[in-house]
Amino acid sequence: MRAGSDATVRVAVATLWSTPDAVRPIDRRALGRTADIPSWVASMSAEQQVGDGVLSQLLLGERVRVDEVRPDGWVRVVALQQPGVRDRRGYPGWIPSSQLVPAPDAPAVDDTTLVVDATSTDLRATPGGRVVLANVVLGTRLAQAGDAVDGWLPVRAGSAADLVWVSAADVVAAGGRAPAALDVASRLRGVPYVWGGLSAYGIDCSGLVHLSWRRLGVTVPRDAADQAEATSSLPLGSERPGDLYFFARPGRRIHHVGIVTGAAGGGGPRRMLHACYTQRRVVEEPLSEARSSTLVAAHRVAG
């Protein structure tokens, strides 16, 4: 692996760090070739789940551009599938080199490509056999590599050459009929709030939006303020379920986003589904008076 080349993620969920120095002792479960994200999240206190060392997360097979390779095993990359203003190419940060493999010359997405539709699934060595890679999450792309056997599909993940098997019930054709993004996001209700999280084990407000549309094959930026820039503004009062609410304090940038579940009208309050920092989980609820006071816009995602 060298600077200027592309790589893909080899673990189920890789964490993108602001700097290698930001990694804490408790974060060791998120590192290395195992990257046990469920146990990492479960091991942290509510305060540790909102540390500012985590920028985002990347899913199995996600493509990155390598900018720097350090002798200590850390690589500075740009996540090409997560747009943002920090870098015109994508979302920048640091990742252990052990969680990456060199990418093929060109990414291939065709009618053999599947997307994980379950909140999580496991990849196995044989149909129903030994787990090779656990906790592969919603929105992950896999390449189908043959016909189903007893309800299991042979697949390849990212640039991996090895054939593995996934439950056919947990995946769908990437180009097939997709649910609404709100329906996808609703499956994540109750997931813990983790700053920078992008999985069914821990997620933040903009991550919930990014991942829900990503499942549908629609790319939206990673951060809330960038999501507002990339979506279409609506007059408040014309929003409908599945649109986005954005929040900002006077004179400040947008800091929060939620998915509309109920617009004002008929005497009912505005409602949204969001990863709530104060409740530390994904919830669906009416906008409180305090939240309503910072509501600045409603937007719609195209596509």
Number of C-alpha atoms within 10 A of each C-alpha: 15 14 14 12 15 22 26 26 26 25 28 28 30 27 26 25 22 18 16 18 8 13 16 11 7 12 17 12 17 19 21 16 16 17 21 19 24 16 12 18 22 13 14 14 9 17 9 15 22 18 15 12 18 21 21 26 22 25 23 24 26 27 26 26 22 22 17 15 18 12 7 9 11 17 25 24 25 25 26 18 18 23 23 23 14 11 12 11 16 20 24 26 21 23 26 21 22 16 23 24 19 19 21 14 10 7 13 12 13 12 12 15 20 23 24 24 23 19 17 19 20 19 26 21 16 17 19 16 11 12 16 12 17 18 21 23 24 26 27 26 28 24 24 23 15 11 11 16 14 10 13 19 24 23 26 20 24 26 22 17 9 9 18 24 26 27 21 16 13 19 22 18 19 24 15 11 9 15 13 14 23 19 12 24 23 18 15 24 16 17 18 26 28 29 24 26 28 30 30 25 23 27 29 29 28 28 26 30 29 24 25 27 21 20 23 21 16 14 19 26 23 27 26 24 20 17 23 23 13 18 17 14 16 15 9 14 11 12 22 16 17 21 24 27 25 20 23 18 12 10 6 8 11 21 15 22 30 25 29 25 21 21 19 15 10 6 6 10 14 19 20 24 29 31 33 20 17 8 12 21 21 25 20 20 15 19 16 11 8 8 12 12 13 16 18 14 18 25 25 20 18 10 8
